[in-house]
């Protein structure tokens, strides 16, 4: 049980880090971490406000999806986490958020390209976007099917989930993972930042194609009216 206390504390800290980094508002997110030796993972309870969350609230779930410790219902996303732990055996922690920029890419149903070294430092290529779930998948075991479509995406594209520890679920939001919950949080922070950078990169590229710099005469006027011997701007 001592290891479970430690697990709960680590999962609690990871969930609170999501708030600290501005990746979640209200209750829109969750973090989990697995203890593979004992075959259980800890996850945030469903719908509990972060300001009320305590380590003892963390729910422990086994790899058959059964609650083994905790009086609260686990996150509604628990079946997604379970599938990822079952199929991506090298991961130890998972984070789900609805962070603004990464979610924008997910809602657009577009993979996040690698436009620069910031992205390349964390993700070995584009962060993939899943296909949309079918009506049948949504009406059925929706959260489990979300996990399955993530796995399907990585298998279809031949992506190593340890090299690209993130995914965009089409029309939904991102998931990230890592060796533990803390690393999954770090990857979520990085994903959100590079998603924002990518959007600004595309905007800058579009602007450059359609805009021209100011003419030299206008540049000269505005610079030299504030600087130099002939300056006349202000009261000095």
Buried (B, 14 or more C-beta within 10 A) or exposed (E): EEEBEBBBBBBBBBBBBBBEBEBBBEBBBBBBBBBEEBEBBBBBBBEBEBEEBEBEBBBBBBBEBEBBBBEBEBBEBBBBBBBBBEBBEEBBBBBBBBBBBBBBBBBBBBBBBBBEEBBEEBBBBBBBBBEBBEEEBEEEEEBBBBBBBBBBBBEEEEBEBBEBBBBBBBBBBBBBBBBBBBBBBBBBBBBBBBBBBBBEBEEEEEEEEEEEEEEEEEEEEEEBEEEEEEEEEEEE
